[in-house]
Amino acid sequence: MNVHVTTGGSDTELHWHKSSHSGAEGGNCLEVATSPGTVHVRDSKQHTGPTLTLAPDAWAAFVAEAARD
């Protein structure tokens, strides 16, 4: 897993994690960052693009469902 650190205009710093399986070409990959009580998800190719913010239980349910497929 690769880690990217992003800082915004505030003191909040997110450590973004991307699967090492995404390869150098980018591909279709998400990056995930966690903060207390929140999971942030974004497109790995668009670091300044929109971010989806989820509660940890919602993220866990999504990952469990994705693993079933």
mmJSON file of the N, C-alpha and C atoms, coordinates in Angstrom:
{"data_MODEL":{"atom_site":{
"group_PDB":["ATOM","ATOM","ATOM","ATOM","ATOM","ATOM","ATOM","ATOM","ATOM","ATOM","ATOM","ATOM","ATOM","ATOM","ATOM","ATOM","ATOM","ATOM","ATOM","ATOM","ATOM","ATOM","ATOM","ATOM","ATOM","ATOM","ATOM","ATOM","ATOM","ATOM","ATOM","ATOM","ATOM","ATOM","ATOM","ATOM","ATOM","ATOM","ATOM","ATOM","ATOM","ATOM","ATOM","ATOM","ATOM","ATOM","ATOM","ATOM","ATOM","ATOM","ATOM","ATOM","ATOM","ATOM","ATOM","ATOM","ATOM","ATOM","ATOM","ATOM","ATOM","ATOM","ATOM","ATOM","ATOM","ATOM","ATOM","ATOM","ATOM","ATOM","ATOM","ATOM","ATOM","ATOM","ATOM","ATOM","ATOM","ATOM","ATOM","ATOM","ATOM","ATOM","ATOM","ATOM","ATOM","ATOM","ATOM","ATOM","ATOM","ATOM","ATOM","ATOM","ATOM","ATOM","ATOM","ATOM","ATOM","ATOM","ATOM","ATOM","ATOM","ATOM","ATOM","ATOM","ATOM","ATOM","ATOM","ATOM","ATOM","ATOM","ATOM","ATOM","ATOM","ATOM","ATOM","ATOM","ATOM","ATOM","ATOM","ATOM","ATOM","ATOM","ATOM","ATOM","ATOM","ATOM","ATOM","ATOM","ATOM","ATOM","ATOM","ATOM","ATOM","ATOM","ATOM","ATOM","ATOM","ATOM","ATOM","ATOM","ATOM","ATOM","ATOM","ATOM","ATOM","ATOM","ATOM","ATOM","ATOM","ATOM","ATOM","ATOM","ATOM","ATOM","ATOM","ATOM","ATOM","ATOM","ATOM","ATOM","ATOM","ATOM","ATOM","ATOM","ATOM","ATOM","ATOM","ATOM","ATOM","ATOM","ATOM","ATOM","ATOM","ATOM","ATOM","ATOM","ATOM","ATOM","ATOM","ATOM","ATOM","ATOM","ATOM","ATOM","ATOM","ATOM","ATOM","ATOM","ATOM","ATOM","ATOM","ATOM","ATOM","ATOM","ATOM","ATOM","ATOM","ATOM","ATOM","ATOM","ATOM","ATOM","ATOM","ATOM","ATOM","ATOM","ATOM"],
"id":[1,2,3,4,5,6,7,8,9,10,11,12,13,14,15,16,17,18,19,20,21,22,23,24,25,26,27,28,29,30,31,32,33,34,35,36,37,38,39,40,41,42,43,44,45,46,47,48,49,50,51,52,53,54,55,56,57,58,59,60,61,62,63,64,65,66,67,68,69,70,71,72,73,74,75,76,77,78,79,80,81,82,83,84,85,86,87,88,89,90,91,92,93,94,95,96,97,98,99,100,101,102,103,104,105,106,107,108,109,110,111,112,113,114,115,116,117,118,119,120,121,122,123,124,125,126,127,128,129,130,131,132,133,134,135,136,137,138,139,140,141,142,143,144,145,146,147,148,149,150,151,152,153,154,155,156,157,158,159,160,161,162,163,164,165,166,167,168,169,170,171,172,173,174,175,176,177,178,179,180,181,182,183,184,185,186,187,188,189,190,191,192,193,194,195,196,197,198,199,200,201,202,203,204,205,206,207],
"type_symbol":["N","C","C","N","C","C","N","C","C","N","C","C","N","C","C","N","C","C","N","C","C","N","C","C","N","C","C","N","C","C","N","C","C","N","C","C","N","C","C","N","C","C","N","C","C","N","C","C","N","C","C","N","C","C","N","C","C","N","C","C","N","C","C","N","C","C","N","C","C","N","C","C","N","C","C","N","C","C","N","C","C","N","C","C","N","C","C","N","C","C","N","C","C","N","C","C","N","C","C","N","C","C","N","C","C","N","C","C","N","C","C","N","C","C","N","C","C","N","C","C","N","C","C","N","C","C","N","C","C","N","C","C","N","C","C","N","C","C","N","C","C","N","C","C","N","C","C","N","C","C","N","C","C","N","C","C","N","C","C","N","C","C","N","C","C","N","C","C","N","C","C","N","C","C","N","C","C","N","C","C","N","C","C","N","C","C","N","C","C","N","C","C","N","C","C","N","C","C","N","C","C","N","C","C","N","C","C"],
"label_atom_id":["N","CA","C","N","CA","C","N","CA","C","N","CA","C","N","CA","C","N","CA","C","N","CA","C","N","CA","C","N","CA","C","N","CA","C","N","CA","C","N","CA","C","N","CA","C","N","CA","C","N","CA","C","N","CA","C","N","CA","C","N","CA","C","N","CA","C","N","CA","C","N","CA","C","N","CA","C","N","CA","C","N","CA","C","N","CA","C","N","CA","C","N","CA","C","N","CA","C","N","CA","C","N","CA","C","N","CA","C","N","CA","C","N","CA","C","N","CA","C","N","CA","C","N","CA","C","N","CA","C","N","CA","C","N","CA","C","N","CA","C","N","CA","C","N","CA","C","N","CA","C","N","CA","C","N","CA","C","N","CA","C","N","CA","C","N","CA","C","N","CA","C","N","CA","C","N","CA","C","N","CA","C","N","CA","C","N","CA","C","N","CA","C","N","CA","C","N","CA","C","N","CA","C","N","CA","C","N","CA","C","N","CA","C","N","CA","C","N","CA","C","N","CA","C","N","CA","C","N","CA","C","N","CA","C","N","CA","C","N","CA","C"],
"label_alt_id":[null,null,null,null,null,null,null,null,null,null,null,null,null,null,null,null,null,null,null,null,null,null,null,null,null,null,null,null,null,null,null,null,null,null,null,null,null,null,null,null,null,null,null,null,null,null,null,null,null,null,null,null,null,null,null,null,null,null,null,null,null,null,null,null,null,null,null,null,null,null,null,null,null,null,null,null,null,null,null,null,null,null,null,null,null,null,null,null,null,null,null,null,null,null,null,null,null,null,null,null,null,null,null,null,null,null,null,null,null,null,null,null,null,null,null,null,null,null,null,null,null,null,null,null,null,null,null,null,null,null,null,null,null,null,null,null,null,null,null,null,null,null,null,null,null,null,null,null,null,null,null,null,null,null,null,null,null,null,null,null,null,null,null,null,null,null,null,null,null,null,null,null,null,null,null,null,null,null,null,null,null,null,null,null,null,null,null,null,null,null,null,null,null,null,null,null,null,null,null,null,null,null,null,null,null,null,null],
"label_comp_id":["MET","MET","MET","ASN","ASN","ASN","VAL","VAL","VAL","HIS","HIS","HIS","VAL","VAL","VAL","THR","THR","THR","THR","THR","THR","GLY","GLY","GLY","GLY","GLY","GLY","SER","SER","SER","ASP","ASP","ASP","THR","THR","THR","GLU","GLU","GLU","LEU","LEU","LEU","HIS","HIS","HIS","TRP","TRP","TRP","HIS","HIS","HIS","LYS","LYS","LYS","SER","SER","SER","SER","SER","SER","HIS","HIS","HIS","SER","SER","SER","GLY","GLY","GLY","ALA","ALA","ALA","GLU","GLU","GLU","GLY","GLY","GLY","GLY","GLY","GLY","ASN","ASN","ASN","CYS","CYS","CYS","LEU","LEU","LEU","GLU","GLU","GLU","VAL","VAL","VAL","ALA","ALA","ALA","THR","THR","THR","SER","SER","SER","PRO","PRO","PRO","GLY","GLY","GLY","THR","THR","THR","VAL","VAL","VAL","HIS","HIS","HIS","VAL","VAL","VAL","ARG","ARG","ARG","ASP","ASP","ASP","SER","SER","SER","LYS","LYS","LYS","GLN","GLN","GLN","HIS","HIS","HIS","THR","THR","THR","GLY","GLY","GLY","PRO","PRO","PRO","THR","THR","THR","LEU","LEU","LEU","THR","THR","THR","LEU","LEU","LEU","ALA","ALA","ALA","PRO","PRO","PRO","ASP","ASP","ASP","ALA","ALA","ALA","TRP","TRP","TRP","ALA","ALA","ALA","ALA","ALA","ALA","PHE","PHE","PHE","VAL","VAL","VAL","ALA","ALA","ALA","GLU","GLU","GLU","ALA","ALA","ALA","ALA","ALA","ALA","ARG","ARG","ARG","ASP","ASP","ASP"],
"label_asym_id":["A","A","A","A","A","A","A","A","A","A","A","A","A","A","A","A","A","A","A","A","A","A","A","A","A","A","A","A","A","A","A","A","A","A","A","A","A","A","A","A","A","A","A","A","A","A","A","A","A","A","A","A","A","A","A","A","A","A","A","A","A","A","A","A","A","A","A","A","A","A","A","A","A","A","A","A","A","A","A","A","A","A","A","A","A","A","A","A","A","A","A","A","A","A","A","A","A","A","A","A","A","A","A","A","A","A","A","A","A","A","A","A","A","A","A","A","A","A","A","A","A","A","A","A","A","A","A","A","A","A","A","A","A","A","A","A","A","A","A","A","A","A","A","A","A","A","A","A","A","A","A","A","A","A","A","A","A","A","A","A","A","A","A","A","A","A","A","A","A","A","A","A","A","A","A","A","A","A","A","A","A","A","A","A","A","A","A","A","A","A","A","A","A","A","A","A","A","A","A","A","A","A","A","A","A","A","A"],
"label_entity_id":["1","1","1","1","1","1","1","1","1","1","1","1","1","1","1","1","1","1","1","1","1","1","1","1","1","1","1","1","1","1","1","1","1","1","1","1","1","1","1","1","1","1","1","1","1","1","1","1","1","1","1","1","1","1","1","1","1","1","1","1","1","1","1","1","1","1","1","1","1","1","1","1","1","1","1","1","1","1","1","1","1","1","1","1","1","1","1","1","1","1","1","1","1","1","1","1","1","1","1","1","1","1","1","1","1","1","1","1","1","1","1","1","1","1","1","1","1","1","1","1","1","1","1","1","1","1","1","1","1","1","1","1","1","1","1","1","1","1","1","1","1","1","1","1","1","1","1","1","1","1","1","1","1","1","1","1","1","1","1","1","1","1","1","1","1","1","1","1","1","1","1","1","1","1","1","1","1","1","1","1","1","1","1","1","1","1","1","1","1","1","1","1","1","1","1","1","1","1","1","1","1","1","1","1","1","1","1"],
"label_seq_id":[1,1,1,2,2,2,3,3,3,4,4,4,5,5,5,6,6,6,7,7,7,8,8,8,9,9,9,10,10,10,11,11,11,12,12,12,13,13,13,14,14,14,15,15,15,16,16,16,17,17,17,18,18,18,19,19,19,20,20,20,21,21,21,22,22,22,23,23,23,24,24,24,25,25,25,26,26,26,27,27,27,28,28,28,29,29,29,30,30,30,31,31,31,32,32,32,33,33,33,34,34,34,35,35,35,36,36,36,37,37,37,38,38,38,39,39,39,40,40,40,41,41,41,42,42,42,43,43,43,44,44,44,45,45,45,46,46,46,47,47,47,48,48,48,49,49,49,50,50,50,51,51,51,52,52,52,53,53,53,54,54,54,55,55,55,56,56,56,57,57,57,58,58,58,59,59,59,60,60,60,61,61,61,62,62,62,63,63,63,64,64,64,65,65,65,66,66,66,67,67,67,68,68,68,69,69,69],
"pdbx_PDB_ins_code":[null,null,null,null,null,null,null,null,null,null,null,null,null,null,null,null,null,null,null,null,null,null,null,null,null,null,null,null,null,null,null,null,null,null,null,null,null,null,null,null,null,null,null,null,null,null,null,null,null,null,null,null,null,null,null,null,null,null,null,null,null,null,null,null,null,null,null,null,null,null,null,null,null,null,null,null,null,null,null,null,null,null,null,null,null,null,null,null,null,null,null,null,null,null,null,null,null,null,null,null,null,null,null,null,null,null,null,null,null,null,null,null,null,null,null,null,null,null,null,null,null,null,null,null,null,null,null,null,null,null,null,null,null,null,null,null,null,null,null,null,null,null,null,null,null,null,null,null,null,null,null,null,null,null,null,null,null,null,null,null,null,null,null,null,null,null,null,null,null,null,null,null,null,null,null,null,null,null,null,null,null,null,null,null,null,null,null,null,null,null,null,null,null,null,null,null,null,null,null,null,null,null,null,null,null,null,null],
"Cartn_x":[0.84,0.0,0.891,0.581,1.306,0.599,1.338,0.747,1.051,0.025,0.164,-0.378,0.344,-0.113,-0.636,-1.853,-2.464,-2.795,-2.412,-2.795,-3.649,-4.655,-5.526,-5.234,-6.214,-6.056,-6.089,-6.473,-6.538,-5.359,-5.33,-4.271,-4.524,-5.658,-6.003,-5.136,-4.537,-3.685,-4.233,-4.499,-4.991,-3.879,-3.76,-2.785,-3.55,-3.413,-4.147,-3.412,-4.168,-3.628,-4.202,-3.306,-3.715,-3.1,-3.834,-3.335,-2.108,-1.116,0.063,-0.269,-1.444,-1.877,-2.393,-2.511,-3.058,-2.07,-0.788,0.215,0.58,1.622,2.128,1.211,0.405,-0.469,-1.7,-1.927,-3.089,-4.241,-4.848,-5.977,-7.179,-8.062,-9.259,-9.012,-8.573,-8.225,-8.726,-9.073,-9.479,-8.355,-8.357,-7.486,-8.391,-7.928,-8.713,-7.872,-8.491,-7.848,-8.836,-8.315,-9.193,-8.85,-9.867,-9.714,-10.693,-10.605,-11.5,-12.978,-13.611,-15.028,-15.399,-14.402,-14.695,-13.722,-14.255,-13.431,-13.629,-12.523,-12.559,-12.123,-12.823,-12.528,-12.453,-11.462,-11.341,-10.755,-10.873,-10.284,-8.777,-7.987,-6.531,-5.931,-6.66,-6.149,-6.53,-7.402,-7.878,-7.74,-6.509,-6.244,-6.991,-7.287,-7.995,-9.489,-9.934,-11.347,-12.185,-13.427,-14.35,-13.934,-14.324,-14.05,-15.364,-15.532,-16.694,-16.334,-17.2,-16.95,-18.002,-17.534,-18.42,-18.151,-19.166,-18.988,-18.246,-17.431,-16.678,-17.546,-18.736,-19.59,-20.122,-20.373,-20.81,-19.684,-18.45,-17.297,-17.079,-17.186,-17.01,-18.054,-19.288,-20.349,-20.062,-19.576,-19.228,-18.108,-17.05,-15.912,-16.346,-17.171,-17.648,-18.46,-19.304,-20.124,-19.24,-18.272,-17.378,-16.559,-16.183,-15.385,-16.198,-17.513,-18.376,-18.465,-18.234,-18.396,-17.203],
"Cartn_y":[-1.166,0.0,1.237,2.194,3.453,4.506,5.462,6.506,7.863,8.693,10.066,10.981,12.017,12.964,14.202,14.606,15.799,16.753,17.995,18.999,20.038,20.489,21.517,22.839,23.721,25.025,25.001,23.883,23.782,22.965,22.734,21.93,20.444,20.078,18.669,18.068,16.941,16.252,14.848,14.486,13.15,12.345,11.1,10.186,9.242,9.454,8.687,7.39,6.292,4.964,4.447,3.979,3.416,2.035,1.115,-0.235,-0.238,-1.017,-1.164,-1.933,-2.536,-3.269,-2.343,-1.049,-0.128,0.129,-0.099,0.036,1.473,1.635,2.963,3.697,2.962,3.582,4.222,4.03,4.602,3.63,3.372,2.449,2.982,2.093,2.453,2.12,3.091,2.826,3.948,3.58,4.538,4.719,5.879,6.118,6.318,5.878,5.963,6.625,7.51,8.13,8.077,7.873,7.837,8.975,9.437,10.394,9.94,10.466,9.992,10.068,8.911,8.849,9.015,9.089,9.332,8.576,8.066,7.464,8.311,8.764,9.596,8.738,8.868,8.081,9.035,8.841,9.671,8.853,9.386,8.797,9.034,8.0,8.139,9.01,9.2,10.011,11.486,11.824,13.194,13.633,13.919,14.272,15.518,16.42,17.639,17.539,16.39,16.189,15.962,15.592,15.391,14.209,14.295,13.247,12.768,11.471,10.864,10.631,11.068,10.913,9.975,8.938,7.917,7.681,7.206,6.724,5.386,5.062,3.809,2.562,2.518,1.334,1.224,2.349,2.322,1.829,2.269,1.812,0.318,-0.15,-1.577,-2.415,-1.932,-2.657,-2.702,-1.591,-1.545,-2.538,-2.528,-3.421,-4.877,-5.189,-6.561,-7.007,-6.14,-6.473,-6.618,-5.732,-5.807,-7.095,-7.548,-8.771,-10.017,-9.931,-11.07,-11.295,-10.272,-10.376,-10.932],
"Cartn_z":[0.0,0.0,0.0,-0.868,-0.937,-0.105,0.441,1.262,0.647,0.501,0.017,1.098,1.434,2.448,1.748,2.12,1.553,2.681,2.509,3.488,2.787,3.474,2.933,3.594,3.604,4.188,5.702,6.288,7.747,8.249,9.542,10.135,9.96,9.383,9.202,8.104,8.391,7.433,7.233,5.994,5.688,5.047,5.431,4.845,3.92,2.625,1.629,1.328,1.245,0.977,-0.338,-1.199,-2.481,-2.611,-3.146,-3.325,-4.228,-3.866,-4.715,-5.991,-6.059,-7.251,-8.343,-8.066,-9.068,-10.197,-9.975,-11.022,-11.334,-12.113,-12.456,-13.427,-14.184,-15.175,-14.545,-13.281,-12.607,-12.566,-13.691,-13.732,-12.977,-12.629,-11.866,-10.41,-9.641,-8.257,-7.359,-6.167,-5.147,-4.148,-3.508,-2.365,-1.161,-0.008,1.225,2.299,3.058,4.226,5.38,6.573,7.74,8.688,9.366,10.45,11.528,12.714,13.766,13.36,13.259,12.947,11.489,10.577,9.164,8.266,7.158,6.108,4.859,4.264,3.063,1.88,0.746,-0.441,-1.632,-2.509,-3.713,-4.852,-6.055,-7.255,-7.182,-7.355,-7.241,-8.342,-9.438,-10.538,-10.4,-9.464,-9.309,-7.851,-7.446,-6.052,-5.594,-6.497,-6.118,-6.41,-6.863,-7.185,-5.946,-6.138,-5.012,-4.135,-2.884,-1.898,-1.31,-1.251,-0.607,0.853,1.765,3.194,3.778,4.474,5.02,6.502,7.197,8.567,8.485,9.469,9.431,9.242,9.842,9.669,8.248,7.596,6.194,5.292,5.544,4.772,4.981,6.213,6.509,5.784,5.735,5.028,3.524,2.968,1.545,1.232,2.035,1.793,1.924,2.908,3.076,1.866,1.364,0.194,-1.053,-1.218,-2.389,-2.353,-1.175,-1.045,-1.417,-1.307,-1.639,-3.132,-3.928,-5.387,-6.062],
"occupancy":[1.0,1.0,1.0,1.0,1.0,1.0,1.0,1.0,1.0,1.0,1.0,1.0,1.0,1.0,1.0,1.0,1.0,1.0,1.0,1.0,1.0,1.0,1.0,1.0,1.0,1.0,1.0,1.0,1.0,1.0,1.0,1.0,1.0,1.0,1.0,1.0,1.0,1.0,1.0,1.0,1.0,1.0,1.0,1.0,1.0,1.0,1.0,1.0,1.0,1.0,1.0,1.0,1.0,1.0,1.0,1.0,1.0,1.0,1.0,1.0,1.0,1.0,1.0,1.0,1.0,1.0,1.0,1.0,1.0,1.0,1.0,1.0,1.0,1.0,1.0,1.0,1.0,1.0,1.0,1.0,1.0,1.0,1.0,1.0,1.0,1.0,1.0,1.0,1.0,1.0,1.0,1.0,1.0,1.0,1.0,1.0,1.0,1.0,1.0,1.0,1.0,1.0,1.0,1.0,1.0,1.0,1.0,1.0,1.0,1.0,1.0,1.0,1.0,1.0,1.0,1.0,1.0,1.0,1.0,1.0,1.0,1.0,1.0,1.0,1.0,1.0,1.0,1.0,1.0,1.0,1.0,1.0,1.0,1.0,1.0,1.0,1.0,1.0,1.0,1.0,1.0,1.0,1.0,1.0,1.0,1.0,1.0,1.0,1.0,1.0,1.0,1.0,1.0,1.0,1.0,1.0,1.0,1.0,1.0,1.0,1.0,1.0,1.0,1.0,1.0,1.0,1.0,1.0,1.0,1.0,1.0,1.0,1.0,1.0,1.0,1.0,1.0,1.0,1.0,1.0,1.0,1.0,1.0,1.0,1.0,1.0,1.0,1.0,1.0,1.0,1.0,1.0,1.0,1.0,1.0,1.0,1.0,1.0,1.0,1.0,1.0,1.0,1.0,1.0,1.0,1.0,1.0],
"B_iso_or_equiv":[0.0,0.0,0.0,0.0,0.0,0.0,0.0,0.0,0.0,0.0,0.0,0.0,0.0,0.0,0.0,0.0,0.0,0.0,0.0,0.0,0.0,0.0,0.0,0.0,0.0,0.0,0.0,0.0,0.0,0.0,0.0,0.0,0.0,0.0,0.0,0.0,0.0,0.0,0.0,0.0,0.0,0.0,0.0,0.0,0.0,0.0,0.0,0.0,0.0,0.0,0.0,0.0,0.0,0.0,0.0,0.0,0.0,0.0,0.0,0.0,0.0,0.0,0.0,0.0,0.0,0.0,0.0,0.0,0.0,0.0,0.0,0.0,0.0,0.0,0.0,0.0,0.0,0.0,0.0,0.0,0.0,0.0,0.0,0.0,0.0,0.0,0.0,0.0,0.0,0.0,0.0,0.0,0.0,0.0,0.0,0.0,0.0,0.0,0.0,0.0,0.0,0.0,0.0,0.0,0.0,0.0,0.0,0.0,0.0,0.0,0.0,0.0,0.0,0.0,0.0,0.0,0.0,0.0,0.0,0.0,0.0,0.0,0.0,0.0,0.0,0.0,0.0,0.0,0.0,0.0,0.0,0.0,0.0,0.0,0.0,0.0,0.0,0.0,0.0,0.0,0.0,0.0,0.0,0.0,0.0,0.0,0.0,0.0,0.0,0.0,0.0,0.0,0.0,0.0,0.0,0.0,0.0,0.0,0.0,0.0,0.0,0.0,0.0,0.0,0.0,0.0,0.0,0.0,0.0,0.0,0.0,0.0,0.0,0.0,0.0,0.0,0.0,0.0,0.0,0.0,0.0,0.0,0.0,0.0,0.0,0.0,0.0,0.0,0.0,0.0,0.0,0.0,0.0,0.0,0.0,0.0,0.0,0.0,0.0,0.0,0.0,0.0,0.0,0.0,0.0,0.0,0.0],
"pdbx_formal_charge":[null,null,null,null,null,null,null,null,null,null,null,null,null,null,null,null,null,null,null,null,null,null,null,null,null,null,null,null,null,null,null,null,null,null,null,null,null,null,null,null,null,null,null,null,null,null,null,null,null,null,null,null,null,null,null,null,null,null,null,null,null,null,null,null,null,null,null,null,null,null,null,null,null,null,null,null,null,null,null,null,null,null,null,null,null,null,null,null,null,null,null,null,null,null,null,null,null,null,null,null,null,null,null,null,null,null,null,null,null,null,null,null,null,null,null,null,null,null,null,null,null,null,null,null,null,null,null,null,null,null,null,null,null,null,null,null,null,null,null,null,null,null,null,null,null,null,null,null,null,null,null,null,null,null,null,null,null,null,null,null,null,null,null,null,null,null,null,null,null,null,null,null,null,null,null,null,null,null,null,null,null,null,null,null,null,null,null,null,null,null,null,null,null,null,null,null,null,null,null,null,null,null,null,null,null,null,null],
"auth_seq_id":[1,1,1,2,2,2,3,3,3,4,4,4,5,5,5,6,6,6,7,7,7,8,8,8,9,9,9,10,10,10,11,11,11,12,12,12,13,13,13,14,14,14,15,15,15,16,16,16,17,17,17,18,18,18,19,19,19,20,20,20,21,21,21,22,22,22,23,23,23,24,24,24,25,25,25,26,26,26,27,27,27,28,28,28,29,29,29,30,30,30,31,31,31,32,32,32,33,33,33,34,34,34,35,35,35,36,36,36,37,37,37,38,38,38,39,39,39,40,40,40,41,41,41,42,42,42,43,43,43,44,44,44,45,45,45,46,46,46,47,47,47,48,48,48,49,49,49,50,50,50,51,51,51,52,52,52,53,53,53,54,54,54,55,55,55,56,56,56,57,57,57,58,58,58,59,59,59,60,60,60,61,61,61,62,62,62,63,63,63,64,64,64,65,65,65,66,66,66,67,67,67,68,68,68,69,69,69],
"auth_comp_id":["MET","MET","MET","ASN","ASN","ASN","VAL","VAL","VAL","HIS","HIS","HIS","VAL","VAL","VAL","THR","THR","THR","THR","THR","THR","GLY","GLY","GLY","GLY","GLY","GLY","SER","SER","SER","ASP","ASP","ASP","THR","THR","THR","GLU","GLU","GLU","LEU","LEU","LEU","HIS","HIS","HIS","TRP","TRP","TRP","HIS","HIS","HIS","LYS","LYS","LYS","SER","SER","SER","SER","SER","SER","HIS","HIS","HIS","SER","SER","SER","GLY","GLY","GLY","ALA","ALA","ALA","GLU","GLU","GLU","GLY","GLY","GLY","GLY","GLY","GLY","ASN","ASN","ASN","CYS","CYS","CYS","LEU","LEU","LEU","GLU","GLU","GLU","VAL","VAL","VAL","ALA","ALA","ALA","THR","THR","THR","SER","SER","SER","PRO","PRO","PRO","GLY","GLY","GLY","THR","THR","THR","VAL","VAL","VAL","HIS","HIS","HIS","VAL","VAL","VAL","ARG","ARG","ARG","ASP","ASP","ASP","SER","SER","SER","LYS","LYS","LYS","GLN","GLN","GLN","HIS","HIS","HIS","THR","THR","THR","GLY","GLY","GLY","PRO","PRO","PRO","THR","THR","THR","LEU","LEU","LEU","THR","THR","THR","LEU","LEU","LEU","ALA","ALA","ALA","PRO","PRO","PRO","ASP","ASP","ASP","ALA","ALA","ALA","TRP","TRP","TRP","ALA","ALA","ALA","ALA","ALA","ALA","PHE","PHE","PHE","VAL","VAL","VAL","ALA","ALA","ALA","GLU","GLU","GLU","ALA","ALA","ALA","ALA","ALA","ALA","ARG","ARG","ARG","ASP","ASP","ASP"],
"auth_asym_id":["A","A","A","A","A","A","A","A","A","A","A","A","A","A","A","A","A","A","A","A","A","A","A","A","A","A","A","A","A","A","A","A","A","A","A","A","A","A","A","A","A","A","A","A","A","A","A","A","A","A","A","A","A","A","A","A","A","A","A","A","A","A","A","A","A","A","A","A","A","A","A","A","A","A","A","A","A","A","A","A","A","A","A","A","A","A","A","A","A","A","A","A","A","A","A","A","A","A","A","A","A","A","A","A","A","A","A","A","A","A","A","A","A","A","A","A","A","A","A","A","A","A","A","A","A","A","A","A","A","A","A","A","A","A","A","A","A","A","A","A","A","A","A","A","A","A","A","A","A","A","A","A","A","A","A","A","A","A","A","A","A","A","A","A","A","A","A","A","A","A","A","A","A","A","A","A","A","A","A","A","A","A","A","A","A","A","A","A","A","A","A","A","A","A","A","A","A","A","A","A","A","A","A","A","A","A","A"],
"auth_atom_id":["N","CA","C","N","CA","C","N","CA","C","N","CA","C","N","CA","C","N","CA","C","N","CA","C","N","CA","C","N","CA","C","N","CA","C","N","CA","C","N","CA","C","N","CA","C","N","CA","C","N","CA","C","N","CA","C","N","CA","C","N","CA","C","N","CA","C","N","CA","C","N","CA","C","N","CA","C","N","CA","C","N","CA","C","N","CA","C","N","CA","C","N","CA","C","N","CA","C","N","CA","C","N","CA","C","N","CA","C","N","CA","C","N","CA","C","N","CA","C","N","CA","C","N","CA","C","N","CA","C","N","CA","C","N","CA","C","N","CA","C","N","CA","C","N","CA","C","N","CA","C","N","CA","C","N","CA","C","N","CA","C","N","CA","C","N","CA","C","N","CA","C","N","CA","C","N","CA","C","N","CA","C","N","CA","C","N","CA","C","N","CA","C","N","CA","C","N","CA","C","N","CA","C","N","CA","C","N","CA","C","N","CA","C","N","CA","C","N","CA","C","N","CA","C","N","CA","C","N","CA","C","N","CA","C","N","CA","C","N","CA","C"],
"pdbx_PDB_model_num":[1,1,1,1,1,1,1,1,1,1,1,1,1,1,1,1,1,1,1,1,1,1,1,1,1,1,1,1,1,1,1,1,1,1,1,1,1,1,1,1,1,1,1,1,1,1,1,1,1,1,1,1,1,1,1,1,1,1,1,1,1,1,1,1,1,1,1,1,1,1,1,1,1,1,1,1,1,1,1,1,1,1,1,1,1,1,1,1,1,1,1,1,1,1,1,1,1,1,1,1,1,1,1,1,1,1,1,1,1,1,1,1,1,1,1,1,1,1,1,1,1,1,1,1,1,1,1,1,1,1,1,1,1,1,1,1,1,1,1,1,1,1,1,1,1,1,1,1,1,1,1,1,1,1,1,1,1,1,1,1,1,1,1,1,1,1,1,1,1,1,1,1,1,1,1,1,1,1,1,1,1,1,1,1,1,1,1,1,1,1,1,1,1,1,1,1,1,1,1,1,1,1,1,1,1,1,1]
}}}
